[in-house]
Amino acid sequence: MHSTQSLLPAPKKVPVTYVTTTDALASCIYQLAQANEIAFDLEFDRDNYTYGFNLCLMQIATATDCYLIDPKAELDITLTFPILENPAIQKIVHSSGEDLRLLHSLKCYPTNLADTELYAKLLNYERTSLGAMIQQLFEIELDKKMQKVNWVLRPLKPEQLNYAANDVLYLLQMKTELEKQAAEKNILPFLQDENNLLTTTIHSLEAKDNFLKKSDLLYLSPYHQYVLNGLFCYRDSVAQQQNKPAHYIMNEETVRNLASNKISHADWQNTKGIHPVVKSKEGQDELFEHIKKLNTEANSKKLSLKKNKIDRSDENFQTERESWDLIKASIFTPIQNDIAANFGENAMRFILSTATVNTIVQGQLKIGEMKAPYKKMLVKNAAQKLGIDLSGYE
């Protein structure tokens, strides 16, 4: 576990402004434009209480002010986008993946980013969530009760606003401290590589036309895949119409049982957890007519009913697995051990995870295709130091 020599003082109290009017938003944007660095975070609902991926609150803090900008107050939230996209202002975030995915879907592409969770991982912290980092650096324990609340509903409670503000109030000081620790370990260039990737990586929302899991593609027949995916698509269209998460319409098990003909028309009214719109006589008739249509289409496409199944007892499969295990043990485990010795076990899992090793060994990724330049460098340097030949994996 990573430990720090001394705790940081709590950030100075700054005024928190709940922005719900056009004038307040204009004042907020003017103040933010003067800053050299800001911290931001988003509260959103992603298929928890409503359909889709919806922005519910934007939190932005400078060293002197904190703004909670409410898009539900009929504000033009796009007015904040030039601030987030301004390369002259550094934006500090923590675990930014989903926030950036949402902003990218809104055609906002923040630049000059620094993610303190990535910093913490490279610095060998074992627990890297925002709450854990605040506890470790400031010895302050935040109330987590607001994590799962419905951010769509208005009015927001005072404790929600306090929770949202805490998501950004510590980030500027945290970033400064973690960069200090990184400088002491001579890994600031690694942090910069990660920051560059944050700006250049474009996140996209998953297509709403394919809901099948990897296991479905491996084990279900093409016929069953077609019917199952068609039913998932139908559920999604109903969910969109009702502005409800898909699982509110019917749960995944029910969809799968319908696709496998384990639930008949006669069984439907006794099936639990069904939204009234598909439980009604009209909804029920429409659903089962759609199932009939999917089966007709699968037949007309002459899709096979033969199940796809990997025989894991097959001799060739076993031989391939044994070969992969040997490669990992002789080539990549020593490299992982060397990285762990230099940077720590937790940092190693971030730099060269077992999942990454598996994709390299199985030929799905070359070392030269690893996105972060420092990761490629560390792997190659460790191999050279240990006299390991990486031919075929570079």
PENORMO-V505886 format. One line per field, one symbol per residue. ss: DSSP state (~ for helix, > for strand, _ for the rest). phi: phi as a letter, one per 40 degrees, with the letter a starting at -180 (. if undefined). psi: psi as a letter, one per 30 degrees, with the letter a starting at -180 (. if undefined). A space follows every 10 residues. Layout:
ss=???
phi=???
psi=???
This chain:
ss=__________ ____>>>>>_ _~~~~~~~~~ ~~____>>>> >>>>>>____ __>>>>>>>> >___>>>>>_ ~~~___~~~~ ~~~~~____> >>>___~~~~ ~~~~~_____ __>>>~~~~~ ~~_______~ ~~~~~~~~__ ____~~~~__ _______~~~ ~~~~~~~~~_ ~~~~~~~~~~ ~~~~___~~~ ~~~~~~~~~~ __________ ___~~~~~~_ _~~~~~~~~~ ~~~~~~~~~~ ~~___~~~~_ _~~~~~~~~_ _______~~~ _____~~~~_ ~~~~~~~~~~ ~~~~~~~~~~ __________ ____~~~~~~ ~~~~~~~~~~ ~~~~~~~~~~ ~~~_~~~~~~ ~__~~~~~~~ ~_____~~~_ __~~~~~~~~ ~~~~~~____ ____
phi=.cbbcacccc dccbcbbccb bccccccdcc ccccccabbb abbabbfbbb cgbbcbabbb bbcbabbbcb cccfcccccc cdccccccbc bcbafcdccc ccccccgbbd bfcbbcccdc cccgccbbcd cccccccbfb bcccccdbcc cccbcccdcc cccccccbcc cccccccccc cccccfbdcc ccdccccdcc cccbccccba bccdccccbc cdcccccccc ccccdccccc ccfbcdccca ccccdccccc gcbcdccdcc ccgbcdcbcc dccccccccc cccccccccc cfccccccac cccdcccccc cccccccccc bccccdcccc ccbhcccdcc caccccddcc ccgcacdccc ccdccdcccc ccccccgccc dgbc
psi=kkklellkkk kkklkkkjjg leeeeeeeee eeffkfklkl lkklkjhefl kajkkfkkkk kafflkkjkj ffghljffff eeeffjffkk kklkifeeee eeeefghkik lhlkjfeeee efggkejgle eeeeeeefhk jkkgffeglj fekklklefe eeeeefffff eeeeeeeeee eeefghgeee eeeeeeeeef kkklkkkhfj gkleeefefl leeeeeeeee eeeeeeeeee efhlkeffek leeeeeeefg gfkleffeff klhkkefffl eeeeeeefee eeeeeeeeef fhkkfkkkkk jffkeeeeee eeeeeeeeef eeeeeeeeee eefleeeefe eileeeeeee eggfkleffk ejeeeeeeee eeeeefhkjg kff.
